[in-house]
Amino acid sequence: MAGALLTVGVVGCTAVLAVGLVTAGAAAVVAQRVAGAADGAALAAADAASGAIGGVPCGRAAELAAAVGAELGSCDVEGLIATVTVSARFGVFTVAASARAGPPP
């Protein structure tokens, strides 16, 4: 009987650990997806500001963020430099990332 209880305990601990690791891995994937969306949105806004593509810079950034399932939180364009913040939901949490793009100094 003691061996059965030990087995149940070990299996339960393993299951809890596996769920925790899978959740942490999924959170890391969402964080990287949001960071990539912020990078792309900043590049799109900077390209629109420079005239390389048509459209309003912050509008282009919002379109790109929405295409990958994120929301544009803020967009600031000063000259040819664009700074954006993008966010997405992960369960009850909000994951956000910022990026800046433009010509080199």
MIGUVEX-747495 format. One record per residue: residue in one letter; chain; z, x, y of N, C-alpha, C, O in turn. Coordinates in steps of 0.1 Angstrom, whole numbers. Layout:
% MIGUVEX-747495
NODE   residuo   cadena    n_up   n_east   n_north   ca_up   ca_east   ca_north    c_up   c_east   c_north    o_up   o_east   o_north
NODE         A        A       Z        X         Y       Z         X          Y       Z        X         Y       Z        X         Y
...
***
This chain:
% MIGUVEX-747495
NODE   residuo   cadena    n_up   n_east   n_north   ca_up   ca_east   ca_north    c_up   c_east   c_north    o_up   o_east   o_north
NODE         M        A       0        8       -12       0         0          0       0        9        13      -6        5        23
NODE         A        A       7       20        12       8        28         24      -6       35        27     -10       37        38
NODE         G        A     -13       38        16     -27        43         18     -36       33        24     -45       37        32
NODE         A        A     -35       21        21     -43        10         27     -40        9        42     -50        8        50
NODE         L        A     -28        9        46     -24         8         60     -29       20        68     -34       19        79
NODE         L        A     -28       32        61     -33        44         68     -48       43        70     -53       47        81
NODE         T        A     -55       39        60     -69        37         61     -73       27        72     -82       30        80
NODE         V        A     -66       16        73     -69         6         83     -66       12        97     -74       10       107
NODE         G        A     -55       20        98     -52        27        111     -63       37       115     -67       37       127
NODE         V        A     -67       45       106     -78        55        109     -91       48       113     -97       52       122
NODE         V        A     -95       38       106    -107        31        109    -106       24       123    -115       24       130
NODE         G        A     -94       18       126     -92        12        139     -93       22       150     -99       19       160
NODE         C        A     -87       33       148     -87        44        158    -101       49       160    -106       52       172
NODE         T        A    -108       51       150    -122        55        150    -131       45       158    -140       49       166
NODE         A        A    -129       32       155    -137        22        162    -134       22       177    -143       21       185
NODE         V        A    -121       23       181    -118        23        195    -124       35       202    -129       34       213
NODE         L        A    -123       47       195    -129        59        201    -144       58       202    -150       62       212
NODE         A        A    -150       52       192    -165        50        193    -169       41       204    -179       44       212
NODE         V        A    -162       30       206    -165        21        217    -163       27       230    -171       26       240
NODE         G        A    -152       35       232    -150        42        244    -161       52       247    -165       53       259
NODE         L        A    -165       60       237    -176        70        240    -189       63       243    -197       68       251
NODE         V        A    -192       52       236    -205        45        239    -204       39       253    -215       40       260
NODE         T        A    -193       34       258    -192        29        271    -193       40       282    -200       39       292
NODE         A        A    -187       52       279    -188        63        288    -203       68       289    -208       72       299
NODE         G        A    -210       68       277    -224        72        277    -232       63       285    -241       67       292
NODE         A        A    -230       50       283    -238        40        291    -235       41       306    -245       39       313
NODE         A        A    -223       44       310    -220        45        324    -227       57       329    -232       57       341
NODE         A        A    -228       68       322    -236        80        326    -250       77       327    -257       82       337
NODE         V        A    -256       69       319    -270        65        319    -273       57       332    -283       60       339
NODE         V        A    -264       48       335    -266        39        347    -264       48       360    -272       46       369
NODE         A        A    -255       57       360    -253        66        371    -266       75       373    -270       76       385
NODE         Q        A    -272       80       363    -284        88        364    -296       79       369    -304       83       376
NODE         R        A    -296       67       364    -307        57        368    -306       54       383    -316       54       390
NODE         V        A    -294       52       388    -292        49        402    -295       61       410    -301       60       421
NODE         A        A    -291       73       406    -294        85        413    -310       87       414    -315       91       425
NODE         G        A    -317       85       403    -331        86        404    -337       75       413    -347       78       420
NODE         A        A    -332       63       413    -337        53        422    -334       57       437    -343       54       445
NODE         A        A    -323       63       439    -320        68        453    -330       79       457    -335       78       468
NODE         D        A    -333       88       448    -342        99        451    -356       93       454    -363       96       464
NODE         G        A    -361       84       445    -374        78        447    -375       69       460    -385       70       467
NODE         A        A    -364       62       463    -364        54        475    -364       62       488    -371       59       497
NODE         A        A    -357       73       487    -357        83        499    -371       89       501    -376       90       512
NODE         L        A    -377       93       490    -391        99        491    -401       88       496    -409       92       504
NODE         A        A    -399       76       491    -409        65        496    -407       63       511    -417       61       518
NODE         A        A    -394       62       515    -392        60        529    -397       72       538    -403       70       548
NODE         A        A    -395       84       533    -400        96        541    -415       96       541    -421      100       551
NODE         D        A    -421       93       530    -436        92        530    -441       82       539    -451       84       546
NODE         A        A    -435       70       540    -439        60        549    -437       64       563    -445       61       572
NODE         A        A    -426       71       566    -423        76        580    -433       86       584    -437       87       596
NODE         S        A    -438       94       575    -448       105        578    -462       99       579    -471      106       584
NODE         G        A    -464       87       574    -478        81        574    -486       84       561    -497       81       560
NODE         A        A    -479       91       552    -486        94        539    -490       81       531    -500       81       524
NODE         I        A    -481       71       533    -484        58        527    -481       48       538    -474       50       547
NODE         G        A    -487       36       536    -485        26        546    -472       18       544    -466       19       534
NODE         G        A    -468       11       555    -457         2        554    -445        7       562    -445       18       567
NODE         V        A    -435       -1       562    -423         2        569    -414       11       560    -413        7       548
NODE         P        A    -409       22       565    -401        31        556    -390       24       548    -389       26       536
NODE         C        A    -381       17       554    -370        10        547    -375       -1       538    -369       -4       528
NODE         G        A    -386       -7       542    -392       -17        533    -397      -11       520    -396      -17       509
NODE         R        A    -404        0       521    -409         8        509    -397       12       501    -398       11       488
NODE         A        A    -386       17       507    -374        21        499    -368        9       492    -364       11       480
NODE         A        A    -368       -2       498    -362       -14        492    -371      -19       480    -366      -23       470
NODE         E        A    -384      -18       482    -393       -22        471    -391      -13       459    -391      -18       447
NODE         L        A    -390        0       461    -389        10        450    -375        7       443    -375        8       431
NODE         A        A    -365        5       451    -351         3        445    -352      -10       436    -346      -10       425
NODE         A        A    -358      -20       441    -358       -33        434    -367      -31       421    -364      -38       411
NODE         A        A    -377      -23       421    -385       -21        410    -378      -15       398    -381      -17       386
NODE         V        A    -367       -7       401    -359        -1        390    -346       -9       388    -337       -4       380
NODE         G        A    -345      -20       394    -333       -29        391    -321      -25       400    -309      -28       396
NODE         A        A    -323      -19       411    -312       -15        420    -314      -22       434    -324      -28       436
NODE         E        A    -303      -21       442    -304       -27        456    -303      -16       466    -295       -6       464
NODE         L        A    -310      -17       477    -309        -8        488    -297      -11       496    -297      -22       502
NODE         G        A    -288       -2       497    -276        -5        505    -278       -2       520    -274      -10       528
NODE         S        A    -283       10       522    -285        14        536    -297       23       536    -301       30       527
NODE         C        A    -304       23       548    -316        31        550    -316       36       564    -317       27       574
NODE         D        A    -316       49       567    -316        54        580    -328       64       581    -329       73       572
NODE         V        A    -337       62       590    -348        71        592    -347       77       606    -347       70       616
NODE         E        A    -347       90       607    -347        98        619    -358      107       619    -358      117       612
NODE         G        A    -368      104       627    -380       112        626    -387      111       613    -392      100       609
NODE         L        A    -388      122       606    -395       122        593    -384      123       581    -388      124       570
NODE         I        A    -372      122       585    -361       124        574    -355      110       571    -351      103       581
NODE         A        A    -355      106       559    -349        94        554    -337       96       546    -337      105       537
NODE         T        A    -327       88       549    -314        89        541    -312       75       536    -311       65       544
NODE         V        A    -310       73       523    -308        60        517    -296       60       508    -292       70       502
NODE         T        A    -291       48       506    -280        45        496    -285       34       487    -289       23       492
NODE         V        A    -284       36       474    -288        26        464    -277       23       455    -269       31       452
NODE         S        A    -275       10       451    -264         6        442    -270       -3       431    -280      -10       433
NODE         A        A    -262       -3       420    -265       -12        409    -252      -16       402    -242       -9       404
NODE         R        A    -252      -26       395    -240       -31        388    -239      -25       374    -249      -24       367
NODE         F        A    -227      -21       370    -224       -17        356    -212      -25       352    -200      -21       354
NODE         G        A    -214      -36       345    -202       -45        342    -196      -50       354    -203      -57       362
NODE         V        A    -183      -48       356    -176       -52        369    -177      -42       380    -172      -44       391
NODE         F        A    -182      -30       377    -183       -19        386    -196      -18       394    -206      -23       388
NODE         T        A    -196      -13       406    -208       -10        413    -210        5       413    -201       13       417
NODE         V        A    -222        9       409    -225        24        409    -234       26       421    -244       19       423
NODE         A        A    -231       36       430    -239        39        441    -243       53       442    -236       62       437
NODE         A        A    -254       56       448    -259        70        450    -267       71       463    -273       61       467
NODE         S        A    -266       82       469    -273        85        482    -283       96       480    -281      105       472
NODE         A        A    -293       96       488    -303       106        487    -310      108       501    -310       99       509
NODE         R        A    -315      120       503    -321       123        516    -334      130       513    -335      139       504
NODE         A        A    -345      126       520    -358       133        518    -365      134       532    -363      127       541
NODE         G        A    -373      144       532    -381       147        544    -386      161       543    -385      168       533
NODE         P        A    -393      166       554    -399       179        554    -388      190       554    -377      187       559
NODE         P        A    -391      202       549    -381       212        550    -377      216       564    -386      214       573
NODE         P        A    -365      222       566    -362       226        580    -370      237       586    -368      241       597
***
